[in-house]
Amino acid sequence: AIVMTAAVENGSTTENSAPNNTAPAETEPTKPAAEPTKPAAEEKKSAKPDPISLEGVEVSEDLAKRVLKQLEYYFGDRNLPQDRFMLREVAVDNGWISLNTMLNFKRLAGICNDKAKIAKIVSDSSSELLQLHEENNRIRRNPDKPLPKGTEAEKSIVNAKTVYIKGFSTDLTIDGAEKWFEPHGAVAYIKMRKDAENKFKGSVFVEFEQQSDCDAFLAKEGLKCGEEEIVKMLRADYYKSKNQKVKDTKNEKRTAQLGEVPPVQVENVEYEKGLVLRVDGLEGTDLTREQFKDVFEGKGLEWVTFNKGDPQANLRFAKSAVEALESVKLDGKFIVAEKELTATLIE
């Protein structure tokens, strides 16, 4: 079964009624326009939804597979640790989330917007990840399935089978991406990468379920999406190449300033104020540059100056750094990989 970690980047759960070999996009769900404040959340806790009767409810096998796959993604290892909306919801009522709330997710609602059918699907499934409330109106992640702690060994396993692929049409949908990957093996998740305007960039990160499928995919030559041949590499190699380009550019500028070679044209740019955050509180953590990039996906993050083990990091944004920071806070706190950090605007 496809069970997420979404975020990326660790365990998996086997589901006997698992569907095909694709998984939902990590960034797909559309959350409600505004998350509740803490007092509103407390009020929500006391306002229980009405019980749902499952008498006479019938569900097709195909619909059951699709709904179960999507629910296991939302509550899975890849998505739940990084999904601020979900984390907020599971903290309100002992992990339970009402089906009313779940139907705020556009993708789930697009598959099935009938709460009784969704409850029936979870009730009849043999999922080890999901639990249905006795009133059939709420679901949660099984408390006996705690989220993985993300040890270095687990991260290494995930990184070894996570791939960067570029060359897709920018109008590709998650459904189209799932279909494209079907012949290449079972995947744990597909992350559609977005630009500062939250538009698809034409590239994805994909984690394969099996290392052998990942290796086979990387070995294939001439793979295309439409008429364009795709570029593919391990995600770790992609980040290395990006970091190397940044270093090379800095070295070129430094060399030119020292006069060791004929100077290259270096544009003198005055950056607008209010674009850079300094993040403190990193001592003793195992956070990585990529985790900051994941948190600020689609928020205009341009670069991160940080190496693992550094006491602080600098993050530069295309637009207001404060707005980007406020948009990712959870209950007023800036949290990355379950660690609360302090971020300060650099003027």
C-alpha positions in Angstrom: 0.0 0.0 0.0 1.0 3.5 -0.5 1.7 5.0 2.9 3.2 8.4 3.2 5.8 9.9 5.0 5.1 13.2 2.9 7.1 14.4 3.5 9.6 13.2 2.9 11.7 12.2 3.3 9.9 6.5 6.2 8.3 3.6 6.8 5.7 1.8 4.9 2.5 0.0 5.7 1.2 -2.9 3.8 -2.5 -2.7 2.7 -4.1 -5.8 1.3 -6.6 -3.7 -0.7 -3.8 -1.4 -2.1 -4.5 0.1 -5.5 -2.2 0.6 -8.4 1.4 1.5 -8.1 1.1 5.3 -8.0 0.8 7.7 -5.1 -0.7 11.2 -4.6 1.3 14.3 -5.0 2.9 15.6 -1.8 1.7 19.2 -2.3 -1.7 18.5 -3.9 -4.3 19.1 -1.2 -6.0 22.5 -1.1 -6.5 23.5 2.5 -9.3 25.8 3.8 -8.6 29.4 3.1 -7.8 30.2 6.8 -6.8 27.9 9.5 -8.6 28.3 12.9 -7.0 30.2 15.7 -6.2 28.3 18.8 -9.5 29.4 20.6 -11.4 28.4 17.4 -9.7 25.0 17.5 -10.8 24.5 21.1 -14.3 25.5 20.1 -14.1 23.0 17.3 -13.1 20.2 19.7 -16.4 20.7 21.6 -18.5 20.8 18.4 -18.6 17.1 17.5 -20.0 16.1 14.1 -23.1 14.1 13.9 -22.8 10.3 13.8 -23.0 8.7 10.4 -25.0 5.5 9.7 -23.4 3.0 7.3 -26.6 0.9 6.9 -27.2 0.1 3.3 -24.1 2.0 2.1 -22.5 0.3 -0.9 -19.1 1.2 -2.5 -17.5 -0.1 -5.6 -14.1 -1.8 -5.3 -12.4 0.8 -7.6 -13.7 3.8 -5.6 -12.6 2.1 -2.3 -9.1 1.7 -3.6 -8.8 5.3 -4.8 -10.2 6.7 -1.5 -8.1 4.5 0.7 -5.0 5.4 -1.2 -5.6 9.1 -0.8 -6.4 8.8 2.9 -3.3 6.8 3.6 -1.3 9.5 1.9 -2.7 12.2 4.1 -2.0 10.3 7.3 1.2 8.7 6.0 4.8 9.0 6.9 5.7 11.3 4.1 2.9 13.9 4.3 1.8 14.1 8.0 5.1 15.3 9.6 5.2 18.3 7.2 1.6 19.1 6.6 0.9 22.0 9.0 -2.9 21.9 8.5 -3.0 18.2 9.3 -0.7 18.6 12.3 -3.0 21.3 13.7 -6.1 19.2 13.2 -4.7 16.0 14.8 -3.7 18.0 17.9 -7.3 19.0 18.6 -9.1 15.7 19.3 -6.7 12.9 20.1 -5.7 12.5 16.5 -9.3 12.4 15.2 -10.2 14.5 12.1 -13.8 14.8 11.1 -14.9 13.7 7.6 -16.3 17.2 7.2 -12.7 18.6 7.5 -11.2 15.9 5.3 -13.5 16.9 2.5 -11.8 20.3 2.5 -9.1 18.5 0.6 -9.8 19.1 -3.1 -8.3 15.8 -4.3 -10.3 13.6 -1.9 -13.5 15.5 -2.5 -12.9 15.0 -6.2 -12.7 11.3 -5.8 -15.7 11.0 -3.4 -17.6 13.7 -1.4 -20.0 11.2 0.3 -19.0 11.0 4.0 -20.9 7.7 4.5 -19.1 6.1 1.6 -15.7 7.3 2.9 -16.5 5.9 6.4 -17.7 2.6 4.9 -14.4 2.3 2.9 -12.3 2.8 6.1 -14.6 0.5 8.1 -14.3 -2.4 5.5 -10.6 -2.0 4.8 -7.8 -3.9 6.4 -5.7 -0.8 6.6 -3.2 -0.9 9.5 -2.7 2.8 9.2 -6.3 4.2 9.5 -8.9 4.0 12.3 -12.6 4.9 12.0 -14.3 6.4 15.1 -17.2 4.4 16.5 -19.6 7.1 15.4 -18.3 6.8 11.8 -17.7 10.5 11.5 -14.0 10.8 12.2 -10.8 9.1 11.2 -7.2 9.2 12.5 -3.8 7.6 12.2 -3.5 4.4 14.2 -1.8 5.3 17.5 0.0 2.0 17.3 1.7 3.3 14.1 3.8 6.3 15.4 5.6 8.4 12.9 9.2 7.3 12.1 11.9 9.3 13.9 13.8 10.0 10.8 17.2 8.4 11.8 20.2 8.9 9.5 19.9 5.3 8.4 16.3 5.8 7.4 17.1 9.0 5.6 19.9 7.3 3.6 17.5 4.6 2.5 14.9 7.1 1.3 17.5 9.3 -0.4 18.9 6.3 -2.3 15.5 5.7 -4.0 14.3 9.3 -4.5 14.7 10.8 -8.0 14.6 14.2 -9.6 13.0 14.3 -13.0 12.8 17.4 -15.3 11.2 17.8 -18.7 7.4 17.5 -18.0 5.0 20.0 -19.5 4.1 22.7 -17.1 0.4 21.9 -17.5 0.9 18.3 -16.3 -1.5 17.3 -13.6 -0.9 14.9 -10.7 -3.2 12.4 -12.4 -1.1 12.7 -15.6 2.1 12.3 -13.5 0.7 9.1 -11.8 -0.2 7.7 -15.2 3.3 8.5 -16.6 5.0 6.6 -13.8 2.8 3.5 -13.8 5.1 1.5 -16.1 8.2 2.3 -14.1 7.3 0.7 -10.7 5.5 1.4 -7.5 6.1 4.9 -6.1 5.7 6.1 -2.5 5.0 9.7 -3.4 5.2 12.3 -6.2 6.1 15.8 -5.4 5.1 18.3 -8.1 7.6 21.1 -7.7 6.2 24.7 -7.7 7.7 28.1 -8.4 7.3 31.3 -6.4 3.9 31.8 -8.0 2.8 28.3 -6.9 2.8 27.1 -10.6 4.2 23.7 -11.6 7.8 24.0 -12.8 7.9 21.0 -15.0 10.0 18.9 -12.6 9.1 16.4 -9.8 10.7 14.5 -7.0 9.6 10.8 -6.8 10.4 8.2 -4.2 10.1 4.6 -5.4 8.9 1.9 -3.1 11.7 -0.4 -4.1 15.3 0.3 -4.6 15.4 -2.1 -7.6 12.7 -0.1 -9.4 14.6 3.2 -8.8 17.8 1.7 -10.1 16.0 0.3 -13.2 14.3 3.7 -13.9 17.6 5.6 -13.7 19.2 3.1 -16.1 16.6 3.6 -18.8 17.6 5.8 -21.7 15.6 8.0 -24.0 12.5 8.4 -21.7 10.2 11.2 -22.9 7.2 13.1 -21.8 5.5 14.0 -25.1 8.2 15.0 -27.5 10.7 16.2 -24.8 13.3 13.8 -23.4 13.4 14.0 -19.6 16.4 14.6 -17.4 16.7 12.3 -14.4 19.1 11.8 -11.5 19.0 11.0 -7.8 17.6 13.9 -5.8 20.8 14.0 -3.8 22.8 14.5 -7.0 20.5 17.2 -8.1 21.0 19.1 -4.9 24.8 18.6 -5.2 24.8 20.1 -8.7 22.7 23.0 -7.6 25.0 23.8 -4.7 28.1 23.4 -6.9 26.7 26.0 -9.4 26.2 28.4 -6.5 29.8 27.8 -5.3 31.2 28.2 -8.9 29.4 31.5 -9.3 30.7 32.8 -6.0 34.2 31.7 -6.9 34.0 33.4 -10.3 33.0 36.7 -8.7 35.7 36.3 -6.0 38.4 35.5 -8.6 37.4 38.5 -10.7 37.6 40.8 -7.7 41.1 39.6 -6.8 42.2 40.2 -10.4 43.7 36.8 -10.9 42.1 36.4 -14.3 40.4 38.8 -16.7 37.3 39.8 -14.8 33.9 38.5 -15.7 31.0 40.8 -15.8 29.5 40.9 -12.4 26.2 42.6 -12.1 26.0 45.0 -9.1 22.6 44.3 -7.6 21.1 46.1 -4.8 18.7 43.8 -3.0 15.4 45.1 -1.7 15.2 45.2 2.1 13.0 42.7 3.9 13.9 39.7 1.8 16.3 37.8 4.1 15.6 35.8 7.3 18.2 34.6 9.8 17.2 31.4 11.5 18.7 30.6 14.9 18.4 27.6 17.2 20.1 25.1 14.9 22.8 24.0 17.3 22.7 20.2 17.9 20.1 19.6 15.2 20.4 17.4 12.1 18.4 19.7 9.9 19.4 20.1 6.3 19.1 22.8 3.6 16.6 20.7 1.8 14.2 20.6 4.8 14.0 24.4 4.7 13.3 24.3 1.0 10.5 21.8 1.6 8.9 24.0 4.2 9.0 27.1 2.0 8.0 25.3 -1.2 6.0 27.7 -3.4 6.7 30.6 -1.0 9.4 32.3 -3.1 12.5 31.0 -1.4 15.5 31.7 -3.6 18.4 30.4 -1.7 19.5 29.0 1.7 22.9 29.6 3.2 23.4 26.8 5.6 25.5 23.7 6.1 24.5 20.9 8.4 25.8 21.6 11.9 25.9 25.4 11.5 24.3 27.3 14.4 22.2 29.5 12.1 21.0 29.8 8.5 20.1 32.7 6.1 17.1 32.4 3.8 16.5 34.8 0.9 13.1 35.3 -0.7 11.9 36.8 -3.9 9.3 38.8 -2.0 8.5 39.6 1.6 10.4 37.3 3.9 8.0 38.1 6.8 4.9 37.1 4.7 6.6 33.8 3.7 7.4 33.1 7.4 3.9 33.9 8.7 2.4 31.7 6.0 4.2 28.5 7.3 3.8 29.1 11.0 1.9 26.6 13.1 0.0 28.2 16.0 2.4 31.1 15.8 5.5 28.9 15.9 8.1 28.4 13.1 8.6 24.6 13.0 10.9 22.6 10.7 10.9 18.8 11.0 9.1 19.1 14.4 11.8 21.5 15.8 10.8 25.0 16.9 13.2 27.6 15.5 13.6 31.4 15.8 13.6 33.5 12.6 14.6 37.2 12.5 14.3 39.6 9.5 17.6 41.0 8.4 17.1 44.6 7.2 
